[in-house]
């Protein structure tokens, strides 16, 4: 089975998953109005039954999602200013068939990110300020510092799911050719926290971060050699 998203550019993947998030929220009775911001702002006013809240949308293609810590972990960029977090996630990193949509109370997301930040700093890991820190949607069974805060979907189940083939057809991308390979840094740090206008290539810093997460080591201990 092939990865149905692999042939799309990073920007098109992002837009497709954001549209799924919006459709999922609308199916729950929310009306969405984008809050203006720089770049591809992904903060919205959502209204249901006369009650308006501020929501941010996050997308993830490996079921980990990110927010950048501020003020030494006392605040979170975008997250600290929102009431709701809407996440669009593939059902499988390797062979995604569906995009699942989750709606989380921002207070619960903050609690988990606070716990994750504390666990990682206590373990001696460097958590970069104003740079996305990732927490797993699913429970991480490794029982390491990076596992803390994971598993929010055990409590808050998906509110909607959309087959990727249907999303591709609706976006007019179903027959797009010229496959494009996946990049290592598949997590999305959306909206004003990471402007995606130019689709930058994977950086050494991001590659080290992903490998450090996989092997539970400090990113400073990862050495990458690039040969031309």
Secondary structure, DSSP 8 states (H G I E B T S, - for coil): ---TTTTS-HHHHHHHHHHHHHHHHHHTT-EEEE---SSS--EEEEEETTEEEEEEEEEESSSEEEEEEEGGGTEETTGGG-SEEEEEEES-SSS--EEEEEEEEHHHHHHHHHHHHHHHHHTT----TTSEEEEESS--TT-SGGGTT--GGGTS--SEEEEHHHHHHHHT-TT--S-----S--B---GGGS--TT-----HHHHHHHHHHHHTS-GGG-------
